[in-house]
Structures are given as structure tokens and as C-alpha cells.
């Protein structure tokens, strides 16, 4: 397990987000196409049937055909992924050819064919903007080039001045250039959203929601610092011997159930999950977010973990499965906390004597029958106002690597209701 400081999301996460955004944009583009086709279809029908305009009667059938094609494309893209993917080519292959053919057939019916050609330019500009919903810059540029060529064809047929052959392409290409900023911006926003979601998902693995929110606002975890923390180690007793008689899937199921409950207890008390240790885990309090009551939080968290274990064992007994035991060790002191590891693989972790002592306290729970939690005298001293917490001294022991003997205590609460916060 690691907490990588990099904010870049996994490539597949960004690509999945981009693909989904393009699909949604393509559906919206097809909806716009069908809406515009419906409006023009109604306009041409009105012009042909009510106003009795010859040009509308001659081209009305083509508009209706285009309306049918736009409707089928919109409906098909909502049901078929292949049609949806192919619809991004509809602007250069469907919209622009139909628009050009309709305008071509109208030449000779207007008072001035130049009006038809000029109106066609506005249609091509609209279609260039419509192509931005593909979220592909190259496609927008290609549509502008195709629109330029088709406009030249109509301009030649309508006898437009030479200046039109220059101004129209300039307008189309400038529109394409400005419109291309939209898909680029959309892609950037998608990447930023994917990065933020990736960061949130990563933080959620190790920190409680409140702590994760504070870290996200800070925008970094820090390179490293020496700070006082309360370290909690926990481990399933006799797990190795138990797992030898279990199926692999049952071992995984047990660990997932166990870790799920333990991590929930840690997060409820504002702790930081450092790492999973097979059948155990390491957590600490007071980093990366300061907590003045970190020692008390760690003790209450350990008591809550024991309560969670009892509930888990009740479910296991009901399923005919053996119950499990738990040992927890807690020590408070200074440790180095920060991103540690290779450049491409780092984890936000704590190291130092405080961590080692907590681990050894957890191992000592096996030597004291009936004691599930052992805390050091440093933890007891820092629980300034324990309230309903009480500590019973268990022993004074030697700890490997330390010169001074360590007094160890077993915590408890005066009432079951006090085990959770």
C-alpha cells in the first residue's frame, strides 16, 4: 500500500473520464442536430405549403430527408455505442453535404444568388461550432476546411466577388481556431476532475473524511517532519495457524471483514491508516493533521476496535466459523512522518523508535492472558483528562532497544457507551 504524492491520475481513469465526456457531448450534438433539422423542416414546410415558395417546394423533400436522417442518428446513438461513435463524423459527412445540396438547388430561385451563398456561410459557421462537441480539435479544423471548399463551390455558382473567396475561409478558420479552445478546455477540465477524484479516492484509503478534506485543502502532505504521534499496532492472534486450515477465499473474506471494521473505527476517531500488515495494521494519530488529544483518541479507538471485533465474532459464530482474537499496542512519542521511498514509489508513513515500541507492545499482549490492549505510560500521561477512561497497570517490562524499563497499562472504560466517539 502506498500514498503517492503525485496528483496525476492513472491514465485509465483520465481516459475513461474523457471517453464518457465525449459520449455525452456526442449525444448532445445529435440532439442539437435533430432540433435544428426539425426547425428548418417546419420552416420549409411552411414556406412550401402556406407561402407557396417555389424554392421551398423544390428543396423541401431534401430537408425532410435530412430531418429523417438526423432523427435516426439521434435515436440510434442513444441505443448503440457504434452509432454514437460514428456520429462524430456526421458534421463533415452528413450536415455539410446536405446543407450544400439544399443551397445549390435553391440557386436561381432567389432575387440574388449571392444571398443564398452568404446564408450558406452562416450555416457552415454554425456547423463548425457544432463539430466542437466531438471534443477533438482536428475534427473542428477538418470541418472548417471542408466548409471552405463547399462555400467556394457555391460562391463560384452564384458569382460572388473575389473578396468573398478570401474573407469566407478566414472567417471559417478563425471560428475553428477560437472554437478549438472549447474541446481543449473541456479536456483540461476533465483531467483536473480526474486528478481531483483520484486524489480524493487515494486520501479516502488512509484518512477519515474530515482529515482527508483538510489535506486536500492543503494540497500536499509534506516532505517530512518530526512530530509527536500516538502509534497503534493491531494484529489477529493465531492467524497463521488458523489460515493453514482455511481456503484461500475464506482467508481473504476474513481479512476484508476484519480490516473493514478496524479501519472504520480508526477513521471514526480521526486516525491515519499507515499500512496493512497482512492480518494486522498500523495507524497513528496527530499527523498529518494536529490533534491535541491524540493519545486519548488512540486509546478510545483501540477500545472501539475491540467492540467491533466482538460484533464480528458474533457474526462468525452465527455462521459456524471460529472466533478470532486481537492484540493492540499503543505508544506515544516523537517520530518522523512524511513521504518516504523512491521517487516513483513513495508512501506517507511514520518511522522511529515510537513505532517500534508500539509494535513490541502489541506482541506483549500475547504474554498477558486476558489483555487485548497494552498502552505505555507515555500514553497514559498524555491522557490529561481521561474522563471515563481508566488504566490498570499490568507490569514494568524491558523493551528491546531501550535502556529504560517501560510501564505498561490495560485501558478500559467505565461504561460501554463511552467506547465510541
C-alpha positions in Angstrom: 0.0 0.0 0.0 1.3 3.5 -0.8 0.3 7.1 -0.7 1.9 8.6 -3.8 2.3 12.4 -3.6 1.8 12.8 -7.3 -1.5 14.3 -8.3 -1.6 12.8 -11.7 -4.5 10.3 -12.1 -4.0 6.8 -13.5 -4.0 7.1 -17.3 -7.1 4.8 -17.5 -9.0 7.0 -15.1 -8.4 10.1 -17.3 -9.2 8.2 -20.5 -12.4 6.7 -19.1 -13.5 10.2 -18.0 -12.6 11.6 -21.4 -14.4 8.9 -23.3 -17.5 9.3 -21.1 -17.5 13.1 -21.6 -17.1 12.6 -25.4 -20.1 10.2 -25.4 -22.3 12.7 -23.5 -21.2 15.5 -25.8 -21.9 13.4 -28.9 -25.4 12.7 -27.6 -26.0 16.4 -27.0 -24.6 17.2 -30.5 -27.0 14.7 -32.1 -29.9 16.3 -30.1 -29.0 19.7 -31.3 -28.8 18.5 -34.9 -32.2 16.9 -34.7 -33.6 20.1 -33.1 -32.2 22.4 -35.8 -33.3 19.9 -38.5 -36.8 20.0 -37.0 -36.9 23.7 -37.0 -35.8 24.0 -40.6 -38.1 21.2 -41.7 -41.1 23.1 -40.2 -39.8 26.3 -41.9 -39.6 24.7 -45.3 -43.0 23.1 -44.9 -44.5 26.4 -44.1 -42.8 28.1 -47.0 -43.8 25.4 -49.4 -47.4 24.9 -48.3 -48.5 28.2 -46.9 -46.3 30.7 -48.7 -46.2 28.7 -51.9 -42.5 29.4 -52.5 -41.1 27.5 -55.4 -37.6 27.1 -54.0 -39.0 25.6 -50.8 -41.1 23.2 -52.8 -38.1 22.1 -54.8 -35.9 21.5 -51.8 -38.4 20.6 -49.1 -38.1 16.9 -49.8 -34.4 17.2 -49.2 -34.9 19.0 -45.9 -37.3 16.3 -44.8 -34.9 13.6 -45.8 -32.2 15.3 -43.7 -34.6 15.6 -40.8 -35.3 11.8 -41.0 -31.5 11.1 -41.1 -30.9 13.4 -38.1 -33.7 11.8 -36.2 -32.5 8.3 -36.9 -28.9 9.3 -35.9 -30.1 10.8 -32.7 -32.3 7.8 -31.8 -29.6 5.3 -32.8 -26.8 7.0 -30.9 -28.8 6.6 -27.7 -29.1 2.9 -28.2 -25.9 1.9 -30.0 -22.3 2.7 -29.0 -21.1 2.1 -32.5 -23.6 4.6 -33.9 -22.7 7.1 -31.2 -19.0 6.8 -32.1 -19.7 7.1 -35.8 -21.9 10.2 -35.3 -18.9 12.4 -34.6 -18.3 12.2 -38.4 -21.8 13.4 -39.1 -20.9 17.1 -39.5 -18.5 16.7 -42.4 -20.2 13.7 -44.0 -23.9 14.5 -43.4 -24.6 18.0 -42.3 -22.3 19.9 -44.7 -23.1 17.9 -47.8 -26.9 18.2 -47.2 -26.7 21.9 -46.5 -24.6 22.4 -49.6 -27.0 20.4 -51.8 -30.1 22.2 -50.4 -28.5 25.6 -51.1 -27.3 24.5 -54.5 -30.9 23.6 -55.5 -32.1 27.0 -54.3 -29.8 28.9 -56.7 -31.8 30.6 -59.3 -34.9 31.0 -57.2 -33.8 33.9 -55.0 -33.6 37.5 -56.2 -29.9 37.3 -55.9 -27.9 34.0 -55.7 -25.3 35.8 -53.7 -27.8 35.9 -50.8 -28.0 32.1 -50.9 -24.2 31.8 -50.8 -23.9 34.2 -48.0 -26.5 32.4 -46.0 -24.6 29.2 -46.6 -21.6 30.7 -44.9 -23.6 31.2 -41.7 -24.7 27.6 -41.9 -21.1 26.4 -42.3 -20.0 28.6 -39.3 -22.8 27.0 -37.2 -21.7 23.5 -38.3 -18.0 24.3 -37.4 -19.2 25.2 -33.9 -21.3 22.1 -33.7 -18.3 20.0 -34.5 -16.6 21.2 -31.2 -18.9 18.8 -29.4 -16.8 16.0 -30.7 -14.1 17.3 -28.3 -11.5 16.8 -31.0 -9.6 19.8 -32.3 -8.5 18.2 -35.6 -12.1 17.4 -36.4 -13.1 21.0 -36.0 -10.3 22.1 -38.2 -11.2 19.5 -40.9 -14.8 20.7 -40.8 -13.6 24.3 -41.4 -11.6 23.2 -44.4 -14.5 21.2 -45.8 -16.8 24.1 -45.2 -14.4 26.4 -47.1 -14.3 24.1 -50.1 -18.1 23.8 -50.2 -18.5 27.5 -49.9 -16.2 28.1 -52.8 -18.3 25.8 -54.9 -21.5 27.8 -54.1 -19.6 31.1 -54.5 -18.5 30.2 -58.0 -22.0 29.2 -58.9 -23.5 32.4 -57.5 -20.9 34.7 -58.9 -19.6 36.2 -55.7 -16.8 38.7 -55.8 -13.2 37.6 -55.4 -13.0 39.1 -51.9 -15.6 36.5 -50.7 -13.2 33.7 -51.7 -10.7 35.2 -49.2 -13.0 36.5 -46.4 -15.1 33.4 -46.0 -12.2 31.0 -45.4 -10.7 33.5 -43.0 -14.0 33.6 -41.0 -14.3 29.8 -41.0 -10.7 29.2 -40.0 -10.8 31.9 -37.3 -14.0 30.3 -36.0 -12.4 26.9 -36.0 -9.4 28.3 -34.2 -11.5 30.0 -31.5 -13.8 27.1 -31.2 -10.9 24.6 -30.8 -10.3 26.2 -27.4 -13.5 24.7 -26.2 -12.5 21.0 -26.5 -9.1 21.8 -25.2 -10.6 23.5 -22.2 -13.1 20.6 -21.8 -10.2 18.1 -21.9 -8.3 20.1 -19.3 -11.3 20.3 -17.0 -11.8 16.5 -17.3 -8.1 15.9 -16.5 -8.4 18.2 -13.4 -11.6 16.5 -12.3 -9.9 13.1 -12.8 -6.9 14.3 -10.8 -9.1 15.6 -8.0 -11.2 12.4 -7.9 -8.0 10.3 -8.0 -6.6 12.3 -5.1 -9.8 12.0 -3.1 -10.0 8.3 -3.7 -6.4 7.9 -2.6 -6.8 10.0 0.5 -10.0 8.1 1.4 -8.0 4.9 1.7 -5.9 6.3 4.5 -7.7 9.2 6.2 -11.0 9.8 7.7 -13.3 12.1 5.6 -12.7 15.1 7.8 -8.9 14.6 7.7 -8.9 13.9 4.0 -10.8 17.2 3.4 -8.2 19.2 5.3 -5.4 17.5 3.5 -7.0 18.2 0.1 -7.4 21.8 1.0 -3.7 21.9 2.0 -2.9 20.4 -1.4 0.1 18.5 -0.1 1.2 16.0 2.6 4.6 17.5 3.3 8.1 16.1 2.6 8.7 15.1 6.2 8.8 16.4 9.8 9.4 15.2 13.3 6.3 15.3 15.4 4.7 13.7 18.4 2.2 11.0 17.5 0.3 8.1 19.1 1.0 4.9 17.2 -1.4 2.0 17.2 -0.5 -1.6 16.1 -3.0 -4.4 15.9 -2.8 -8.0 14.9 -5.0 -11.1 14.8 -3.8 -13.6 17.3 -3.0 -17.1 16.0 -3.9 -16.1 12.4 -1.1 -18.0 10.8 -2.2 -21.3 12.4 -5.8 -20.6 11.7 -5.2 -19.7 8.0 -3.4 -23.0 7.4 -6.8 -24.8 7.7 -8.8 -22.3 5.6 -9.5 -22.0 1.9 -7.8 -19.1 0.3 -11.1 -17.3 -0.4 -12.1 -17.7 3.2 -8.8 -16.2 4.3 -9.4 -13.1 2.1 -13.0 -12.8 3.2 -11.9 -12.9 6.9 -9.2 -10.2 6.3 -11.6 -8.0 4.4 -14.2 -8.2 7.1 -11.6 -7.6 9.8 -9.9 -4.7 8.2 -13.1 -3.1 7.1 -14.3 -2.9 10.8 -10.9 -1.9 12.1 -10.4 0.9 9.6 -13.9 2.2 10.2 -13.0 2.5 13.9 -9.7 4.3 13.1 -11.4 6.8 10.8 -14.2 7.5 13.3 -11.6 8.6 15.7 -9.7 10.7 13.2 -6.7 8.4 12.8 -4.4 7.8 9.8 -4.1 4.4 8.3 -0.4 3.9 7.6 -0.5 0.4 6.1 -1.9 -3.1 6.2 0.3 -5.7 7.7 -1.3 -8.9 6.5 -3.5 -9.8 9.4 -2.8 -6.5 11.2 -2.4 -2.9 10.5 -0.5 0.2 11.6 -2.2 3.6 12.4 -1.3 6.8 14.1 -2.8 10.0 15.4 -1.8 13.7 15.3 -0.4 13.5 11.8 -0.7 14.9 9.2 -3.4 16.9 11.0 -2.6 18.0 14.5 -4.8 16.6 17.3 -4.2 17.9 20.8 -6.0 14.8 22.2 -4.2 12.2 20.0 -3.3 9.9 22.9 -6.9 9.7 24.2 -8.2 9.2 20.6 -5.8 6.3 20.1 -7.0 4.6 23.3 -10.7 5.1 22.5 -10.0 3.9 19.0 -8.5 0.7 20.4 -11.5 0.1 22.7 -13.8 0.7 19.8 -11.8 -1.9 17.7 -12.3 -4.5 20.4 -16.0 -3.7 20.4 -16.0 -4.1 16.6 -14.2 -7.5 17.0 -16.9 -8.7 19.4 -19.6 -7.9 16.8 -17.6 -9.6 14.1 -17.2 -12.7 16.2 -20.9 -12.8 16.8 -21.5 -13.0 13.1 -18.7 -15.6 12.7 -20.2 -17.8 15.4 -23.7 -17.5 13.7 -22.1 -18.8 10.5 -20.3 -21.6 12.3 -16.9 -20.0 11.9 -14.2 -19.8 14.6 -13.9 -16.6 16.6 -10.7 -14.6 16.4 -8.6 -12.7 18.9 -6.9 -9.4 18.7 -3.8 -7.7 20.2 -3.3 -4.0 20.2 -0.3 -2.0 21.3 -0.1 1.8 21.6 2.8 4.1 22.4 3.2 7.9 22.1 6.3 9.8 21.3 8.2 11.6 18.5 8.6 10.1 15.1 9.5 11.2 11.6 6.4 11.5 9.4 6.5 12.2 5.7 6.7 10.8 2.1 9.4 8.1 2.2 10.6 5.9 -0.7 11.8 6.0 -4.2 10.9 8.9 -6.5 8.4 6.8 -8.4 7.0 4.9 -5.4 6.6 6.7 -2.1 4.4 6.2 0.9 3.3 8.7 3.6 4.4 6.9 6.7 5.9 7.2 10.2 9.3 5.8 11.3 11.2 5.8 14.5 11.5 4.3 18.0 7.9 5.2 18.8 6.7 3.0 16.0 8.9 0.1 17.1 7.8 0.3 20.8 4.1 0.2 19.7 4.8 -2.9 17.7 6.5 -4.6 20.6 3.6 -3.7 22.9 1.3 -5.4 20.5 3.4 -8.6 20.7 3.4 -8.4 24.5 -0.4 -8.8 24.6 0.2 -12.5 23.9 2.1 -12.8 27.2 -0.6 -11.3 29.3 -3.7 -13.5 29.2 -7.0 -11.6 29.1 -5.3 -8.4 27.9 -6.2 -7.3 24.5 -4.8 -3.8 24.7 -1.5 -2.6 26.1 -0.5 1.1 26.3 2.7 2.7 27.5 3.0 5.1 30.4 3.7 7.8 27.8 0.1 7.4 26.5 -1.4 7.4 30.0 0.5 10.6 30.9 -0.8 12.4 27.8 -4.4 11.5 28.6 -4.7 14.5 30.8 -8.4 14.4 31.3 -9.4 10.8 30.5 -12.9 11.2 31.9 -14.4 7.7 31.8 -11.1 6.1 30.8 -9.2 4.1 33.4 -5.9 2.4 33.2 -4.7 -0.6 35.2 -1.0 -1.1 35.5 0.0 -4.6 34.1 3.7 -4.7 34.5 7.0 -2.9 34.2 8.9 -4.5 31.3 12.2 -4.3 29.4 11.8 -3.3 25.8 14.4 -4.4 23.3 16.3 -1.4 22.0 15.5 0.8 25.1 17.6 1.4 28.2 14.7 2.3 30.5 12.1 -0.1 31.6 8.6 0.6 30.4 5.4 0.6 32.5 2.5 -0.8 30.5 -1.2 -0.5 31.2 -4.5 -2.0 30.2 -7.2 0.6 29.4 -10.9 0.2 29.9 -14.0 2.4 30.1 -16.4 2.9 33.0 -19.4 2.4 30.7 -19.9 0.7 27.3 -21.4 3.9 25.8 -18.0 5.6 26.1 -16.2 3.3 23.8 -17.2 5.3 20.7 -17.0 9.0 19.8 
